Amino acid sequence: MKQRIEAMGPSYEWRSRFNECEQRFTFLTREPTTCCNPSPTTQQAIAELDQATKEKFELAFHSIQELLRSLTPSSADGAWPKCV
C-alpha cells in the first residue's frame, strides 16, 4: 500500500486534485436545485420568450398561408386543390 501511495506523487498534487473534485461535487449538488427552482427573473424571461416566439410563428404562418392562397387557384367551394 505504501508503494502505491508513493507512486501517486507528491501530496500537494493530491490535495489540489481533492480540492478540485470537492468544488465540482459542491457545484453539481447545488446545480439541480438551481435548475429545478429558477428565479422569478428567469421565469419571466422564459415567459416573454415563449410569447414572442408564439407571436412570430403565428405571423409567419399566416403570411405564408396568404401567399400560398394567392398563388394557388382554389375551387368554387373555396377548398384547396388536391396535389396528386
C-alpha positions in Angstrom: 0.0 0.0 0.0 2.8 2.4 0.9 4.4 1.9 -2.6 1.1 2.6 -4.3 0.7 5.9 -2.3 4.3 6.9 -3.0 3.7 6.1 -6.7 0.9 8.7 -6.8 3.3 11.5 -6.4 3.7 14.5 -4.0 0.9 15.1 -1.6 0.4 18.7 -2.7 -0.7 17.4 -6.1 -3.3 15.2 -4.5 -4.5 18.0 -2.3 -5.1 20.1 -5.4 -7.0 17.3 -7.1 -9.1 16.7 -4.0 -10.0 20.4 -3.8 -10.9 20.4 -7.4 -13.1 17.4 -7.0 -14.7 18.8 -3.9 -15.5 22.1 -5.8 -17.1 20.1 -8.7 -19.1 18.0 -6.2 -20.4 21.1 -4.4 -21.3 22.7 -7.8 -23.1 19.6 -9.1 -25.0 19.0 -5.9 -26.2 22.7 -5.8 -26.9 22.9 -9.5 -30.1 20.7 -9.6 -31.7 23.0 -7.1 -30.9 25.9 -9.3 -32.3 24.2 -12.4 -35.5 22.9 -10.7 -36.2 26.2 -8.9 -35.5 29.0 -11.3 -35.6 32.6 -10.1 -38.6 34.7 -10.8 -36.5 36.8 -13.3 -35.6 33.6 -15.2 -39.2 32.5 -15.2 -40.3 35.9 -16.5 -37.7 35.9 -19.3 -38.8 32.4 -20.4 -42.5 33.5 -20.4 -41.6 36.6 -22.5 -39.6 34.4 -25.0 -42.4 32.0 -25.2 -44.9 34.7 -26.0 -42.6 36.4 -28.6 -41.9 33.1 -30.3 -45.6 32.3 -30.5 -46.5 35.7 -32.0 -43.7 35.5 -34.6 -44.7 31.9 -35.5 -48.3 32.9 -36.0 -47.4 35.9 -38.0 -45.1 33.9 -40.3 -47.6 31.1 -40.6 -50.5 33.4 -41.7 -48.2 35.3 -44.1 -47.1 32.1 -45.8 -50.7 30.8 -45.8 -51.9 34.0 -47.5 -49.1 33.9 -50.0 -49.9 30.3 -50.9 -53.6 31.1 -51.3 -52.7 34.0 -53.7 -50.5 31.7 -55.8 -52.8 28.6 -55.8 -56.2 28.8 -57.5 -59.0 27.3 -55.4 -62.2 25.5 -56.4 -65.6 27.2 -56.4 -66.3 26.0 -52.9 -63.1 27.6 -51.5 -61.4 24.3 -51.0 -57.7 23.9 -51.8 -56.9 21.8 -54.9 -55.5 18.4 -54.1 -51.9 17.6 -55.1 -51.6 14.4 -57.0 
